[in-house]
């Protein structure tokens, strides 16, 4: 990923982090429902833009990196770089 893409990714992550926080805190949505909606959206996006083999590879990358994902409230909103 080049610098411009990294900056765009950080901005997108900040926006989504902010949205998820508002849904959970301000609208009192169940965190598991928010997570499910975000995960379903992400998987649908991946499936729409990746080949079947690349989609399977992405799912493997996500699964193989499960231990580096931080709990939601411990992730800083200004964090840069991808979470996966």
BELZISUL-V958260 format. One line per field, one symbol per residue. phi: phi as a letter, one per 20 degrees, with the letter a starting at -180 (. if undefined). psi: psi as a letter, one per 30 degrees, with the letter a starting at -180 (. if undefined). burial: I if it has 24 or more other C-alpha atoms within 12 Angstrom, else O. A space follows every 10 residues. Layout:
# BELZISUL-V958260
phi->???
psi->???
burial->???
This chain:
# BELZISUL-V958260
phi->.egfffffff fffgffgfff ffffefelff gfffffffff fffffgffdd fgffffffff ffffdgeefe ggfeeffegd nfed
psi->kleeeeeeee eeeeeeeeee eeeeeefhkk eeeeeeeeee eeeeeefefl leeeeeeeee eeefgfffkl keffkkfgkl llf.
burial->OOOOOOOOOO OOIOOIIOOI IOOOOOOOOO OOOIOOOOOO OOOOOOOOOO OOOOOOOOOO OOOOOOOOOO OOOOOOOOOO OOIO
